[in-house]
Amino acid sequence: MDDDEIAQRIEAFDDANGGGVGWYKDSGAYHLYLLENEAPIARLKPIGTDNEVRIAYWSHRRKWEDIDDMGGCVLHLDQALSHIANNTIFWNWT
């Protein structure tokens, strides 16, 4: 999956779920943020495997952290977006 396809799928998921989330790419990762106040939501880092990304959340330490202690959560992009949309850990700072 190339960068343009990842961006298109992020935007399509956001549109299908009411909008309000922006993204930018930095250091090979896609950073999702709330458009209303620019609060960070999640970071998606492609891992080079077919369609998979490592998910991080914005922690109380004011930095990106893995959502588990076992080397991070890796999911297919569509699963990752759904997980972010439905898990409150990503929305604590918004």
C-alpha atoms as an extended CHARMM CRD file, in Angstrom:
* protein
*
        94  EXT
         1         1  MET       CA              0.0000000000        0.0000000000        0.0000000000  PROA      1               0.0000000000
         2         2  ASP       CA              1.4550000000        3.3620000000       -0.9230000000  PROA      2               0.0000000000
         3         3  ASP       CA              1.2640000000        6.6170000000        1.0160000000  PROA      3               0.0000000000
         4         4  ASP       CA             -1.5240000000        8.0680000000       -1.1260000000  PROA      4               0.0000000000
         5         5  GLU       CA             -3.7130000000        5.0150000000       -0.5300000000  PROA      5               0.0000000000
         6         6  ILE       CA             -3.2000000000        5.2400000000        3.2400000000  PROA      6               0.0000000000
         7         7  ALA       CA             -4.1550000000        8.9270000000        3.2120000000  PROA      7               0.0000000000
         8         8  GLN       CA             -7.2320000000        8.2130000000        1.0690000000  PROA      8               0.0000000000
         9         9  ARG       CA             -8.3930000000        5.4590000000        3.4150000000  PROA      9               0.0000000000
        10        10  ILE       CA             -7.9240000000        7.6770000000        6.4820000000  PROA      10              0.0000000000
        11        11  GLU       CA             -9.9750000000       10.4200000000        4.8140000000  PROA      11              0.0000000000
        12        12  ALA       CA            -12.6650000000        7.9840000000        3.6300000000  PROA      12              0.0000000000
        13        13  PHE       CA            -13.0340000000        6.5340000000        7.1270000000  PROA      13              0.0000000000
        14        14  ASP       CA            -13.2780000000       10.0250000000        8.6210000000  PROA      14              0.0000000000
        15        15  ASP       CA            -15.8940000000       11.0930000000        6.0540000000  PROA      15              0.0000000000
        16        16  ALA       CA            -17.9430000000        7.9270000000        6.6440000000  PROA      16              0.0000000000
        17        17  ASN       CA            -17.9440000000        8.6140000000       10.3870000000  PROA      17              0.0000000000
        18        18  GLY       CA            -18.9850000000       12.2610000000       10.3920000000  PROA      18              0.0000000000
        19        19  GLY       CA            -15.6570000000       14.0080000000        9.8110000000  PROA      19              0.0000000000
        20        20  GLY       CA            -13.7680000000       16.2130000000       12.2300000000  PROA      20              0.0000000000
        21        21  VAL       CA            -10.3940000000       14.4800000000       12.1050000000  PROA      21              0.0000000000
        22        22  GLY       CA             -7.3510000000       15.7940000000       10.2530000000  PROA      22              0.0000000000
        23        23  TRP       CA             -4.0260000000       14.1350000000        9.5730000000  PROA      23              0.0000000000
        24        24  TYR       CA             -0.4760000000       14.9400000000        8.5880000000  PROA      24              0.0000000000
        25        25  LYS       CA              2.5380000000       12.8080000000        7.8030000000  PROA      25              0.0000000000
        26        26  ASP       CA              5.7640000000       13.1770000000        9.7790000000  PROA      26              0.0000000000
        27        27  SER       CA              8.7510000000       10.8410000000       10.1000000000  PROA      27              0.0000000000
        28        28  GLY       CA              6.9730000000        8.1090000000        8.1490000000  PROA      28              0.0000000000
        29        29  ALA       CA              3.8960000000        8.0690000000       10.3940000000  PROA      29              0.0000000000
        30        30  TYR       CA              0.3930000000        9.4390000000        9.9940000000  PROA      30              0.0000000000
        31        31  HSD       CA             -0.6730000000       11.6600000000       12.8850000000  PROA      31              0.0000000000
        32        32  LEU       CA             -4.4100000000       12.0400000000       13.4580000000  PROA      32              0.0000000000
        33        33  TYR       CA             -5.7650000000       15.0780000000       15.2780000000  PROA      33              0.0000000000
        34        34  LEU       CA             -9.0890000000       16.6870000000       16.0840000000  PROA      34              0.0000000000
        35        35  LEU       CA             -9.7680000000       19.5390000000       13.6630000000  PROA      35              0.0000000000
        36        36  GLU       CA            -11.7280000000       21.5270000000       16.2350000000  PROA      36              0.0000000000
        37        37  ASN       CA             -8.7760000000       22.1560000000       18.5610000000  PROA      37              0.0000000000
        38        38  GLU       CA             -5.8220000000       20.3240000000       16.9690000000  PROA      38              0.0000000000
        39        39  ALA       CA             -5.6370000000       17.8560000000       19.8810000000  PROA      39              0.0000000000
        40        40  PRO       CA             -3.6410000000       14.7270000000       18.9940000000  PROA      40              0.0000000000
        41        41  ILE       CA             -5.6240000000       11.5060000000       18.6460000000  PROA      41              0.0000000000
        42        42  ALA       CA             -3.4070000000        8.7330000000       17.3040000000  PROA      42              0.0000000000
        43        43  ARG       CA             -0.3050000000        7.9270000000       15.2960000000  PROA      43              0.0000000000
        44        44  LEU       CA             -0.2990000000        5.2330000000       12.6150000000  PROA      44              0.0000000000
        45        45  LYS       CA              3.1140000000        3.9690000000       11.5360000000  PROA      45              0.0000000000
        46        46  PRO       CA              3.1480000000        1.6300000000        8.5270000000  PROA      46              0.0000000000
        47        47  ILE       CA              5.3510000000       -1.3430000000        9.3250000000  PROA      47              0.0000000000
        48        48  GLY       CA              6.0680000000       -2.4180000000        5.7610000000  PROA      48              0.0000000000
        49        49  THR       CA              3.8670000000       -5.4800000000        5.9430000000  PROA      49              0.0000000000
        50        50  ASP       CA              0.7970000000       -5.6300000000        3.7370000000  PROA      50              0.0000000000
        51        51  ASN       CA             -1.6070000000       -2.9970000000        5.0140000000  PROA      51              0.0000000000
        52        52  GLU       CA             -0.4720000000       -3.0730000000        8.6560000000  PROA      52              0.0000000000
        53        53  VAL       CA              0.2310000000       -0.1560000000       10.9740000000  PROA      53              0.0000000000
        54        54  ARG       CA              1.5150000000        0.2150000000       14.5420000000  PROA      54              0.0000000000
        55        55  ILE       CA             -0.8660000000        2.3140000000       16.6520000000  PROA      55              0.0000000000
        56        56  ALA       CA              0.1850000000        4.8610000000       19.2830000000  PROA      56              0.0000000000
        57        57  TYR       CA             -1.8430000000        7.2270000000       21.4420000000  PROA      57              0.0000000000
        58        58  TRP       CA             -1.0360000000       10.6440000000       22.9500000000  PROA      58              0.0000000000
        59        59  SER       CA             -0.3410000000        9.9040000000       26.6010000000  PROA      59              0.0000000000
        60        60  HSD       CA             -0.5190000000       11.9250000000       29.8020000000  PROA      60              0.0000000000
        61        61  ARG       CA              3.2850000000       12.2210000000       29.4450000000  PROA      61              0.0000000000
        62        62  ARG       CA              2.6410000000       14.4120000000       26.3850000000  PROA      62              0.0000000000
        63        63  LYS       CA              4.2300000000       11.9470000000       23.9510000000  PROA      63              0.0000000000
        64        64  TRP       CA              3.2060000000        9.1030000000       21.6560000000  PROA      64              0.0000000000
        65        65  GLU       CA              3.0710000000        5.7240000000       23.3780000000  PROA      65              0.0000000000
        66        66  ASP       CA              2.1410000000        2.2010000000       22.3500000000  PROA      66              0.0000000000
        67        67  ILE       CA             -1.2580000000        1.0460000000       23.5330000000  PROA      67              0.0000000000
        68        68  ASP       CA              0.2230000000       -2.0740000000       25.1070000000  PROA      68              0.0000000000
        69        69  ASP       CA              3.4080000000       -3.1320000000       26.8510000000  PROA      69              0.0000000000
        70        70  MET       CA              4.3260000000       -5.8940000000       24.4410000000  PROA      70              0.0000000000
        71        71  GLY       CA              5.9110000000       -3.9770000000       21.5760000000  PROA      71              0.0000000000
        72        72  GLY       CA              2.8720000000       -2.1620000000       20.3170000000  PROA      72              0.0000000000
        73        73  CYS       CA             -0.4040000000       -3.0290000000       18.6870000000  PROA      73              0.0000000000
        74        74  VAL       CA             -0.1880000000       -3.8340000000       14.9710000000  PROA      74              0.0000000000
        75        75  LEU       CA             -3.4220000000       -4.0430000000       12.9700000000  PROA      75              0.0000000000
        76        76  HSD       CA             -4.5360000000       -3.7660000000        9.3680000000  PROA      76              0.0000000000
        77        77  LEU       CA             -5.2520000000       -0.1240000000        8.5500000000  PROA      77              0.0000000000
        78        78  ASP       CA             -9.0460000000       -0.4760000000        8.4680000000  PROA      78              0.0000000000
        79        79  GLN       CA             -9.0620000000       -2.3520000000       11.7930000000  PROA      79              0.0000000000
        80        80  ALA       CA             -6.7530000000        0.2650000000       13.2970000000  PROA      80              0.0000000000
        81        81  LEU       CA             -9.0370000000        3.1190000000       12.2520000000  PROA      81              0.0000000000
        82        82  SER       CA            -12.0580000000        1.3410000000       13.7110000000  PROA      82              0.0000000000
        83        83  HSD       CA            -10.1490000000        0.6340000000       16.9290000000  PROA      83              0.0000000000
        84        84  ILE       CA             -9.1700000000        4.2940000000       17.2540000000  PROA      84              0.0000000000
        85        85  ALA       CA            -12.7440000000        5.4500000000       16.6340000000  PROA      85              0.0000000000
        86        86  ASN       CA            -14.1360000000        3.1520000000       19.3350000000  PROA      86              0.0000000000
        87        87  ASN       CA            -11.4790000000        3.2050000000       22.0720000000  PROA      87              0.0000000000
        88        88  THR       CA            -11.5290000000        6.0350000000       24.6220000000  PROA      88              0.0000000000
        89        89  ILE       CA             -7.7700000000        5.9820000000       25.2220000000  PROA      89              0.0000000000
        90        90  PHE       CA             -7.3530000000        7.8990000000       21.9560000000  PROA      90              0.0000000000
        91        91  TRP       CA             -9.8600000000       10.5920000000       22.9190000000  PROA      91              0.0000000000
        92        92  ASN       CA             -8.6540000000       11.4900000000       26.4450000000  PROA      92              0.0000000000
        93        93  TRP       CA             -6.8310000000       14.6470000000       25.3400000000  PROA      93              0.0000000000
        94        94  THR       CA             -9.3620000000       15.8350000000       22.8010000000  PROA      94              0.0000000000
